[in-house]
Amino acid sequence: MKWSRELRIARRSLRTAVKAASAIASAQLKPSAGPWSMPLAAEADAEFTVIKDFGSNPGRLAMLLRQPAQGLAPAAPLIVLLHGCGQSALAFARVSGWIAIADRLGIPLLLPEQSDENNHGRCFNWFRPTQTARGFGEARSIGQMVGTAIRRCDLDPRRIYVAGLSAGGAMAAALMAAYPDVFAAGAVVAGLPVGAAGSTGEALRRMAEAGPERSPSAWAEQVRRVAPLEYRGPWPRLSVWHGDADRVVDPRNASLLAIQWASLHGLDAAALAMTDVGGTRHECWMSNGQPMVECWRLPALGHDWPAMAAENITTFWGIDG
């Protein structure tokens, strides 16, 4: 019966949602006693400046800005870092290796930080259209932060990059979709494709079970529909990373995300180069000799930031000095 089939689907959806919610709870408990647990924006150390007058801030986020210890490099880019659920922005920047890289290359770091008032798990609301659409919510707040950082540090507006982990990674993808004229490139670790979910229930389901089923062109259309009207490119380049042992976000989301952006760039399997080193799989879509989209799959990594990621991401972006 049709009703019986719908009931089975509903039960399966509920199971996947419960599975994802349990995984999120476990993931949020883990950082509380580890290196991710650091002071929030109000307690940031002297390396960072907490900026409160960066705009109307409809997303009610905190802004931390760090200039490199040895001073800015000429025509320095800006790196925007988006933390994962339950993390502080400062801890994420330190533990992921970005502070060391920023000091070595003379690059400022912009760290938006979520609050408990916006999301009880301190996750960026990557799945809410009211928070990710251009000119609205958290997306607008981060855009205002970028503009403020460019003015304060006299940065090159053509060299703005964004990277994030988990919910921060999914938010990074959403930002590149809404502001493709702002971000030159980005990196998503343990995140999800743009348009995978539009509500809390859908977000939990897609974390546990990647989807929905769409063609590459249909996935690319999810990005185009949130970009500025009539925008046709260039589109940001993207580096995707995911652990195959991730039990919080289904690793198959990495493949969907990479395919989404490869299709957005007009690239198909003919542009794909694949390598496998010690079980780590690397896929790269090339155009005119330049890597446009890459996807790293690490066999033993769970829901975490890979130790090798930051260095490789800066190389992919072309800002490694």
C-alpha positions as CSV (number, residue, x, y, z in Angstrom):
1,M,0.0,0.0,0.0
2,K,1.0,3.6,-0.7
3,W,0.4,4.5,3.0
4,S,2.7,1.7,4.2
5,R,5.5,2.8,1.9
6,E,5.2,6.4,3.1
7,L,5.3,5.2,6.7
8,R,8.5,3.2,6.0
9,I,10.1,6.3,4.5
10,A,9.0,8.4,7.4
11,R,10.5,5.9,9.9
12,R,13.7,5.7,7.9
13,S,14.0,9.5,7.9
14,L,13.4,9.6,11.7
15,R,16.1,7.0,12.2
16,T,18.6,8.9,10.2
17,A,17.7,12.2,12.0
18,V,18.2,10.5,15.4
19,K,21.5,9.0,14.3
20,A,22.8,12.4,13.2
21,A,21.5,14.2,16.3
22,S,23.3,11.6,18.5
23,A,26.5,12.1,16.5
24,I,26.3,15.8,16.8
25,A,25.9,15.5,20.6
26,S,28.9,13.3,20.8
27,A,31.0,15.6,18.7
28,Q,30.0,18.6,20.8
29,L,31.0,16.8,24.0
30,K,34.4,15.9,22.7
31,P,35.9,19.4,22.3
32,S,35.0,20.5,25.8
33,A,38.0,18.7,27.3
34,G,40.4,19.0,24.4
35,P,42.3,21.6,22.4
36,W,39.2,23.0,20.7
37,S,38.0,24.3,24.1
38,M,39.4,27.8,24.2
39,P,38.1,31.3,25.3
40,L,35.3,32.8,23.2
41,A,35.5,36.2,21.5
42,A,35.1,38.1,24.8
43,E,38.2,36.5,26.2
44,A,40.4,36.5,23.1
45,D,44.0,37.0,23.7
46,A,46.1,40.1,22.7
47,E,46.9,38.6,19.3
48,F,43.3,39.2,18.2
49,T,41.2,42.3,18.0
50,V,37.5,42.0,18.8
51,I,35.7,44.4,16.4
52,K,32.2,45.4,17.3
53,D,31.5,48.3,14.9
54,F,31.7,46.3,11.6
55,G,28.1,46.9,10.4
56,S,24.5,46.2,11.2
57,N,25.4,42.5,12.0
58,P,22.0,40.9,11.3
59,G,23.4,37.5,12.0
60,R,24.5,38.6,15.5
61,L,28.0,37.1,15.1
62,A,31.2,38.2,16.8
63,M,34.2,39.4,14.7
64,L,37.8,38.6,15.6
65,L,40.6,39.9,13.4
66,R,44.3,38.9,13.8
67,Q,47.2,40.5,12.0
68,P,50.4,38.4,11.6
69,A,53.1,38.8,14.2
70,Q,55.7,39.9,11.7
71,G,53.5,42.3,9.8
72,L,51.5,42.1,6.6
73,A,52.9,40.9,3.4
74,P,52.6,43.3,0.4
75,A,49.2,43.0,-1.3
76,A,48.2,40.4,1.4
77,P,45.1,38.3,1.0
78,L,42.5,37.7,3.7
79,I,41.6,34.2,5.1
80,V,38.2,33.8,6.7
81,L,38.0,30.8,9.0
82,L,34.7,29.3,10.1
83,H,34.8,27.0,13.2
84,G,32.8,23.9,13.7
85,C,30.0,23.2,16.2
86,G,30.9,23.6,19.9
87,Q,34.3,25.2,19.0
88,S,35.6,28.7,19.6
89,A,37.0,30.7,16.7
90,L,40.4,31.2,18.4
91,A,40.9,27.5,19.2
92,F,40.0,26.5,15.7
93,A,42.5,28.9,14.2
94,R,45.3,27.6,16.5
95,V,44.7,23.9,16.5
96,S,44.1,23.7,12.7
97,G,47.5,25.3,12.0
98,W,46.2,28.5,10.4
99,I,47.9,30.9,12.9
100,A,51.3,29.4,12.1
101,I,50.7,29.6,8.4
102,A,49.3,33.2,8.7
103,D,52.4,34.3,10.5
104,R,54.8,32.7,8.1
105,L,53.0,34.2,5.0
106,G,52.1,37.6,6.5
107,I,48.3,37.0,6.1
108,P,45.6,38.4,8.4
109,L,42.9,36.0,9.7
110,L,39.2,36.9,10.0
111,L,37.4,34.7,12.5
112,P,33.6,35.1,12.7
113,E,32.2,33.4,15.8
114,Q,28.8,31.9,16.5
115,S,26.9,32.4,19.8
116,D,24.7,30.1,21.9
117,E,21.8,32.6,21.4
118,N,21.9,31.9,17.6
119,N,22.4,28.2,17.8
120,H,22.5,26.0,21.0
121,G,25.4,24.0,19.6
122,R,27.2,27.1,18.4
123,C,26.9,25.9,14.8
124,F,26.7,28.2,11.9
125,N,23.2,28.0,10.4
126,W,24.3,26.8,7.0
127,F,21.0,25.2,6.2
128,R,18.7,28.2,6.9
129,P,18.1,30.3,3.7
130,T,17.4,33.3,6.0
131,Q,21.0,33.0,7.2
132,T,22.8,32.1,4.0
133,A,21.2,34.3,1.4
134,R,23.1,37.2,0.0
135,G,22.4,40.3,2.1
136,F,20.7,38.4,5.0
137,G,21.5,37.0,8.4
138,E,24.9,35.4,9.1
139,A,26.0,35.7,5.5
140,R,25.6,39.4,5.5
141,S,27.4,39.7,8.9
142,I,30.4,37.9,7.5
143,G,30.3,40.0,4.3
144,Q,30.4,43.1,6.5
145,M,33.3,41.7,8.4
146,V,35.2,41.1,5.2
147,G,34.7,44.6,4.0
148,T,35.8,46.0,7.4
149,A,39.0,43.8,7.4
150,I,39.8,44.9,3.8
151,R,39.6,48.6,4.8
152,R,41.5,48.2,8.2
153,C,44.3,46.2,6.7
154,D,44.4,47.7,3.2
155,L,44.0,44.2,1.6
156,D,43.6,43.1,-2.0
157,P,39.9,42.6,-2.5
158,R,40.5,40.1,-5.3
159,R,42.3,37.8,-2.8
160,I,39.7,36.8,-0.2
161,Y,39.5,33.1,0.8
162,V,37.3,31.1,3.1
163,A,37.7,27.8,4.9
164,G,35.6,26.0,7.4
165,L,35.0,22.7,9.3
166,S,31.7,20.8,9.6
167,A,28.9,23.4,9.9
168,G,31.6,26.0,9.3
169,G,32.6,24.1,6.1
170,A,29.0,24.0,4.9
171,M,28.7,27.7,5.7
172,A,31.9,28.4,3.7
173,A,30.3,26.7,0.6
174,A,27.1,28.7,1.1
175,L,29.1,31.9,1.3
176,M,30.9,31.2,-1.9
177,A,27.6,30.6,-3.6
178,A,26.0,33.8,-2.3
179,Y,29.1,35.9,-2.8
180,P,31.1,34.4,-5.7
181,D,32.2,37.9,-6.6
182,V,33.9,38.3,-3.2
183,F,35.7,35.0,-2.6
184,A,38.4,33.9,-4.9
185,A,38.5,30.3,-3.5
186,G,37.6,28.3,-0.5
187,A,38.0,25.0,1.4
188,V,35.4,22.8,3.0
189,V,36.3,20.1,5.5
190,A,33.6,17.6,6.6
191,G,30.9,19.8,5.1
192,L,27.9,19.4,2.8
193,P,27.0,20.7,-0.7
194,V,25.0,23.9,-1.3
195,G,21.3,23.2,-1.3
196,A,21.5,19.9,0.5
197,A,19.1,21.1,3.2
198,G,16.7,23.9,4.0
199,S,15.6,23.1,7.5
200,T,16.9,21.5,10.7
201,G,15.2,18.2,9.9
202,E,16.7,18.1,6.4
203,A,20.1,19.1,7.7
204,L,20.2,16.2,10.2
205,R,19.1,13.8,7.6
206,R,21.7,14.9,5.0
207,M,24.4,14.7,7.6
208,A,23.5,11.1,8.3
209,E,22.7,10.2,4.7
210,A,24.1,12.3,1.8
211,G,21.7,13.4,-0.8
212,P,19.2,14.0,-2.4
213,E,19.8,12.3,-5.7
214,R,20.6,15.0,-8.3
215,S,22.5,15.2,-11.5
216,P,25.8,17.2,-11.5
217,S,24.1,20.0,-13.4
218,A,21.2,20.1,-11.0
219,W,23.6,20.4,-8.1
220,A,25.3,23.2,-9.8
221,E,22.0,24.9,-10.3
222,Q,21.6,25.0,-6.5
223,V,24.6,27.3,-6.4
224,R,23.4,29.5,-9.3
225,R,20.0,30.1,-7.8
226,V,21.6,31.8,-4.7
227,A,24.2,33.7,-6.5
228,P,23.6,37.3,-7.6
229,L,21.0,37.6,-10.4
230,E,22.6,37.0,-13.8
231,Y,26.0,36.2,-12.4
232,R,27.9,33.9,-14.7
233,G,31.3,33.8,-13.2
234,P,34.1,33.4,-12.6
235,W,33.2,31.0,-9.8
236,P,35.4,30.4,-6.7
237,R,37.8,27.5,-6.8
238,L,37.2,24.8,-4.2
239,S,39.2,22.4,-2.1
240,V,37.2,19.6,-0.4
241,W,38.4,17.4,2.5
242,H,36.6,14.5,4.3
243,G,37.5,11.6,6.4
244,D,36.1,8.2,5.4
245,A,35.7,7.3,9.2
246,D,33.5,10.4,9.8
247,R,30.4,9.3,11.8
248,V,28.9,12.8,12.1
249,V,28.7,13.9,8.4
250,D,28.3,11.2,5.8
251,P,31.6,11.2,3.8
252,R,29.6,10.9,0.5
253,N,28.8,14.5,0.9
254,A,32.3,15.3,-0.1
255,S,31.8,13.7,-3.5
256,L,28.5,15.6,-4.0
257,L,30.1,18.9,-3.1
258,A,33.1,18.3,-5.4
259,I,30.8,17.3,-8.3
260,Q,28.6,20.3,-7.7
261,W,31.5,22.8,-8.1
262,A,33.1,20.9,-10.9
263,S,29.9,21.1,-12.8
264,L,29.6,24.8,-11.9
265,H,33.0,25.3,-13.5
266,G,31.8,23.4,-16.6
267,L,34.1,20.4,-15.9
268,D,33.2,16.7,-16.2
269,A,35.1,13.4,-15.9
270,A,37.3,14.3,-18.8
271,A,38.9,17.0,-16.7
272,L,39.4,14.7,-13.7
273,A,42.8,13.5,-12.5
274,M,42.9,10.8,-9.8
275,T,45.7,9.7,-7.5
276,D,45.9,7.3,-4.5
277,V,48.7,7.5,-2.0
278,G,48.6,5.1,0.9
279,G,44.9,4.9,0.8
280,T,44.4,8.7,0.6
281,R,42.4,9.5,-2.6
282,H,42.9,12.8,-4.4
283,E,40.7,13.9,-7.2
284,C,41.3,17.1,-9.1
285,W,39.4,18.8,-11.9
286,M,41.7,20.9,-14.1
287,S,41.0,23.7,-16.5
288,N,43.8,25.2,-18.7
289,G,46.4,23.6,-16.5
290,Q,44.9,25.1,-13.3
291,P,43.2,23.0,-10.5
292,M,39.7,24.3,-10.2
293,V,38.2,21.7,-7.8
294,E,39.9,19.1,-5.7
295,C,38.6,16.4,-3.3
296,W,40.7,14.7,-0.6
297,R,39.3,11.5,1.0
298,L,41.3,10.3,4.1
299,P,40.6,6.7,5.1
300,A,41.3,6.8,8.9
301,L,40.1,10.4,9.6
302,G,36.9,10.9,11.6
303,H,35.0,14.1,12.0
304,D,38.0,16.4,12.4
305,W,40.4,18.8,10.6
306,P,43.3,16.9,8.9
307,A,46.7,17.9,10.0
308,M,47.9,18.2,6.4
309,A,45.0,20.3,5.2
310,A,46.0,23.9,5.9
311,E,49.4,23.7,4.1
312,N,47.8,21.9,1.1
313,I,44.9,24.3,0.9
314,T,47.2,27.4,0.7
315,T,49.1,25.7,-2.1
316,F,45.8,25.0,-3.9
317,W,44.8,28.6,-3.5
318,G,48.2,29.7,-4.7
319,I,49.1,31.8,-1.7
320,D,51.8,29.6,-0.2
321,G,54.6,32.1,-0.9
